[in-house]
Amino acid sequence: MPHPYVLLSAAVSLDGCLDDTGPGRLLLSGPADFDRVDGVRAESDAILIGAGTLRTDNPRLLVNSPGRRAARVAEGRPEYPLKVTVTASGDLDPDAPFWHTGGEKAVYTTDRAAKSLSGLAADVVPVGPELDWRAILEHLHDVRGVRRLMVEGGGRVHTQLLAQGLADELQLAVAPLVVGEPHAPRLFGPGEYPGGPRARMRLVETRPVGDVVLMRYVPTAPGTGDRASAADRRWLELACELAAQCPPSETAFSVGAVVVAADGTELARGYSRETDPVRHAEETALARIDPADPRLSGATVYSSLEPCARRASRPRPCARLILDAGVRRVVTAWREPDTFVTAADGSGVLRAGGADVVVLPEFEERAVAPNRRLLG
Ligand SMILES: NC(=O)c1ccc[n+]([C@@H]2O[C@H](COP(=O)([O-])OP(=O)(O)OC[C@H]3O[C@@H](n4cnc5c(N)ncnc54)[C@H](OP(=O)(O)O)[C@@H]3O)[C@@H](O)[C@H]2O)c1
């Protein structure tokens, strides 16, 4: 199911702390960075914090700039983003300013705690016996229409979203101070993060903002099994962009493919007819990798179109090439239509060979775009 774009936002000290242990909130950023954060809030459909931050910091979580609020209204959006919190205990102060300022509010909680929250000035949404982040993100997307979600902490919420592969972007403001306390809250706690400790996120921007430095990262390590992660979406988007580069053909689809190791390293990419008039995208990408590369067994192949199951021009179709290369995970946007081959079922071939196949229909339009004239 589609999720909103999830942006984790935090300010940290040089030793990775979100706060100190003293009373009151530790101000890590300066005025210029608070204004930047205000701008990011204004671009978001919803802002989420954990109940821990709500209790400790007692924030109002508003867009403060009247100009930004007016611009939202002029675009036909609510003046304020939806404010969201999550709690399992139900321990929330109904008189906190969070509930009585800004626009709409939503609380995601457990079935058990929901009953105790009925008096809150908010839409209380029970998601089951336990909090399930995927269910929360799907509900925000499908029911609340949230396409861009800003998450402003705290550490427990950030840790879960990153570890579960659900964060599309991390915006970190690093402040020039050291907290130094052993029990101060940290940005990320222990956990099993996608790709393990050697996986590197991709740095996409650094920028001084007053005396802090803004760093923006995006995840690279693929998901595992049949569950899609934020990095899967990013790589599949790249595969769709590659498909648009294919030399046109009246007799074959335009497809893009990327092969990515479990730690997020790109092993190869390719697109249809890039090197040879009959070469498919997956074939081109796999040919660029040493067949003895041990990373292939943990790799994911991203292909804008489901890998082919049958081919006239080659002895082995792409689904078989992928299995023979040792790859056991494929993410694709579009199941092959009957245009050139009837009832092709590359996904079936892959699954029968022991591979996980993830289809992300929200990318289908992009995968179809360079092939539209072939579909009549
Ligand atoms: N520097 C910054 O940018 C920044 C930003 C935000 C926060 N902070 C700091 O971060 C600290 C708070 O962080 P935190 O980690 O303690 O709290 P938090 O992440 O804000 O909230 C954690 C709470 O959210 C609920 N929750 C989250 N995931 C859950 C799950 N899977 N199942 C059940 N409940 C879940 C629980 O609420 P219940 O306990 O109600 O069940 C849990 O105690 C504060 O010191 C704050 O100042 C700093």
The ligand as an SDF file (V2000), in Angstrom:
LIG
                    3D

 48 52  0  0  0  0  0  0  0  0999 V2000
   16.2850   17.7290   19.2430 N   0  0  0  0  0  0  0  0  0  0  0  0
   15.1890   17.4270   18.5960 C   0  0  0  0  0  0  0  0  0  0  0  0
   15.0660   17.6860   17.3950 O   0  0  0  0  0  0  0  0  0  0  0  0
   14.0810   16.7160   19.3200 C   0  0  0  0  0  0  0  0  0  0  0  0
   12.8550   16.4970   18.6720 C   0  0  0  0  0  0  0  0  0  0  0  0
   11.8700   15.7950   19.3420 C   0  0  0  0  0  0  0  0  0  0  0  0
   12.1050   15.3160   20.6070 C   0  0  0  0  0  0  0  0  0  0  0  0
   13.3010   15.5560   21.2120 N   0  0  0  0  0  0  0  0  0  0  0  0
   13.5640   15.0150   22.5490 C   0  0  0  0  0  0  0  0  0  0  0  0
   13.3340   13.6270   22.5310 O   0  0  0  0  0  0  0  0  0  0  0  0
   12.9260   13.2280   23.8290 C   0  0  0  0  0  0  0  0  0  0  0  0
   11.6980   12.3630   23.7280 C   0  0  0  0  0  0  0  0  0  0  0  0
   12.0150   11.2220   22.9630 O   0  0  0  0  0  0  0  0  0  0  0  0
   11.4430    9.7860   23.3650 P   0  0  0  0  0  0  0  0  0  0  0  0
   12.2040    8.7860   22.5750 O   0  0  0  0  0  0  0  0  0  0  0  0
   11.4500    9.6860   24.8400 O   0  0  0  0  0  0  0  0  0  0  0  0
    9.9220    9.8570   22.9660 O   0  0  0  0  0  0  0  0  0  0  0  0
    9.1350    9.8940   21.5930 P   0  0  0  0  0  0  0  0  0  0  0  0
    9.8390    9.1230   20.5330 O   0  0  0  0  0  0  0  0  0  0  0  0
    8.7260   11.2810   21.2900 O   0  0  0  0  0  0  0  0  0  0  0  0
    7.7960    9.1350   22.0010 O   0  0  0  0  0  0  0  0  0  0  0  0
    7.8400    7.8170   22.4490 C   0  0  0  0  0  0  0  0  0  0  0  0
    6.4490    7.4310   22.8460 C   0  0  0  0  0  0  0  0  0  0  0  0
    5.6160    7.3030   21.6910 O   0  0  0  0  0  0  0  0  0  0  0  0
    4.7590    6.1700   21.8490 C   0  0  0  0  0  0  0  0  0  0  0  0
    5.2670    5.1240   20.9590 N   0  0  0  0  0  0  0  0  0  0  0  0
    6.1380    5.2910   19.9500 C   0  0  0  0  0  0  0  0  0  0  0  0
    6.3120    4.1320   19.2870 N   0  0  0  0  0  0  0  0  0  0  0  0
    5.5450    3.2180   19.9080 C   0  0  0  0  0  0  0  0  0  0  0  0
    5.2990    1.8280   19.6760 C   0  0  0  0  0  0  0  0  0  0  0  0
    5.8370    1.1630   18.6530 N   0  0  0  0  0  0  0  0  0  0  0  0
    4.4710    1.1920   20.5010 N   0  0  0  0  0  0  0  0  0  0  0  0
    3.8930    1.8380   21.5130 C   0  0  0  0  0  0  0  0  0  0  0  0
    4.0780    3.1580   21.7690 N   0  0  0  0  0  0  0  0  0  0  0  0
    4.8870    3.8410   20.9670 C   0  0  0  0  0  0  0  0  0  0  0  0
    4.9030    5.7490   23.2970 C   0  0  0  0  0  0  0  0  0  0  0  0
    4.0120    6.5730   24.0030 O   0  0  0  0  0  0  0  0  0  0  0  0
    3.3680    6.1360   25.4010 P   0  0  0  0  0  0  0  0  0  0  0  0
    4.5010    6.1170   26.3740 O   0  0  0  0  0  0  0  0  0  0  0  0
    2.3610    7.2110   25.6720 O   0  0  0  0  0  0  0  0  0  0  0  0
    2.7710    4.7760   25.1850 O   0  0  0  0  0  0  0  0  0  0  0  0
    6.3540    6.1080   23.5640 C   0  0  0  0  0  0  0  0  0  0  0  0
    6.6620    6.2310   24.9240 O   0  0  0  0  0  0  0  0  0  0  0  0
   12.6900   14.4920   24.6300 C   0  0  0  0  0  0  0  0  0  0  0  0
   13.7900   14.6960   25.4740 O   0  0  0  0  0  0  0  0  0  0  0  0
   12.6380   15.5600   23.5760 C   0  0  0  0  0  0  0  0  0  0  0  0
   13.0950   16.8150   24.0500 O   0  0  0  0  0  0  0  0  0  0  0  0
   14.2720   16.2640   20.6030 C   0  0  0  0  0  0  0  0  0  0  0  0
  1  2  1  0
  2  3  2  0
  2  4  1  0
  4  5  1  0
  4 48  2  0
  5  6  2  0
  6  7  1  0
  7  8  2  0
  8  9  1  0
  8 48  1  0
  9 10  1  0
  9 46  1  0
 10 11  1  0
 11 12  1  0
 11 44  1  0
 12 13  1  0
 13 14  1  0
 14 15  2  0
 14 16  1  0
 14 17  1  0
 17 18  1  0
 18 19  2  0
 18 20  1  0
 18 21  1  0
 21 22  1  0
 22 23  1  0
 23 24  1  0
 23 42  1  0
 24 25  1  0
 25 26  1  0
 25 36  1  0
 26 27  1  0
 26 35  1  0
 27 28  2  0
 28 29  1  0
 29 30  1  0
 29 35  2  0
 30 31  1  0
 30 32  2  0
 32 33  1  0
 33 34  2  0
 34 35  1  0
 36 37  1  0
 36 42  1  0
 37 38  1  0
 38 39  2  0
 38 40  1  0
 38 41  1  0
 42 43  1  0
 44 45  1  0
 44 46  1  0
 46 47  1  0
M  CHG  2   8   1  16  -1
M  END
$$$$
